[in-house]
Amino acid sequence: MQPTLTPGTTLQNRYRIVQELGHGGFGRTYLAVDLGRFEEQCAVKELEPQQGDQFSDKALQLFQREATILYNIEHPQIPKFQAIFEENQRLFLVQDYIDGVTYRELLNQRLQQGMTFSEAEVRQFLRQILPVLAHIHSKGIIHRDISPDNVMQRRADQLPVLIDFGVVKEVVTRIQPPGSPSQVTSVGKLGYAPSEQMQSGRAYPSSDLYALAVTAIVLLTGKEPQEIFDDVNLNWHLPPTLSPGLLQVLQRATSYRPGDRYQSVSEMAQALGAAGTAPGRPTAP
């Protein structure tokens, strides 16, 4: 593992590191300023290879291709990909910095007060994030890693912003060093990603909708998927206080068999719209 970049370090004579924001399984994220854009804030992610000390040429080519696809996404609720580069055998990705908090942090704050998200709040969350998924799915891109950790609430307008596309992580994990046995590497969070994605690596629009519905269930209950999924009967323990309409939407979106789920965002959005409204008070778990 490479040493952490210290504040003041400048990459590419352009991106000056301000502080480390976080460190996950695929690398570190830093807050930086872009000296080429009037010191505008940006997020610099350093991706760490899963095997060996550096990325192979094949990995870099694959990553370049996938990053180009992500670069072409233009949506106000997705951080814009600005650049990728390699420096001192380290691979970096630059994207817009989002000033906000993750829904995981928001949920933790609620739980400390003995509360969770209300049904009305979760409905609004779904209504605000579904058009973002419709946008990426229309470009043939599946996020693959939706969870409360990978959706942020932006401070400026309180809108949910979709971060950390699984496709980037997939490139990092997919590359095997020469001579190693080939294997399926799945990207997705256990409990949130549907079983076919975790087992075979295959992902469809319905896979994202499954993970989004699980995220909604977690926000409603304050419990992790493993606590509320019945792996004998293959169904979810949903709050009995939920309106029948939302209950039906979440049950269908999280069906075990891919063919039983909503196959598109528009299908789920339509069902959600027909499911009526609910009172807006935060609920006690």
C-alpha positions, 0 to 999 in steps of 0.5 A: 500500500502506498503512503497517504498523500500529505496536505500540500502535495500537488499532483500533475502540477495542478491538483493540490491536496487539502486533506484525506476524506476517507479510505475504503477497500479500493483506495483513498479519497482526498479533498483537493483544489484544482489550480487550473480552475481557480482553486475550485474544490474537487475530489481526488480518488487514489485507486489501489490495485488488489493484486501486486503493487501497481496496475498492469497496462491492461488494467489501465486501458480498461480503466481508461475505457470505463472512465471515458463512459463515466465522463460522458454522464451529465447529470446534476445529481452525479459528480462529474468525472474530470480526469484520470491520470497515473503518477509515480505508478499510482492511479488517480481519478478526479471528480466534482467534490460534493459538500454533503453527508451520506445517507448512512451518516444521516441514518446514524444521526437518526438512530442516536435520537431513537428515530429512523426515516419516515415513510414520506421521507423515503418516498421523496428520496425514491422520487428524487433518485429514480430519475438519476438511475433512469439517466444512467440506465439510458446510457447502458450503465448500471451503478452496481453498488447502491447503498446508504454509503453511496448516496449523499445528501447535498447541503445546498439543495438537500437532493440525493447525489449518487456517488462511487460507481461500482464499475470503477471498483469492478475494473480494480478487482477484475484484473488478475496478475499473469498466471493467476486462476481466473475467477468471477469478482463481484462488485456490490455490497453484501445484503444490498446487491441481489444474489445473481450479481454477487454470485455471477457478477451479472447486473441489470437495471433491476439489480440497481432497483433491488439495491435501491429498495433495500436502501429504502428498507434500511432507512425505514427500519434502521436495521441492516439487510442481514437482520431483516432478510429471511433467507429461508423464505427469501423475503424481507421483514418490512415494518407493519406500519407501512402503507400497502402501496409502498409495501407492495413496491418494495416487495416487488423491487426486492423479489428474489427472482430477477424476472419478478422485479420491476424491469425499468425505472419507469415501471417502478416510478409509475408504481410508486406514484400510484402508491399514494402518500403517507404521513411525514413524521420521523418514525421510531424504530 
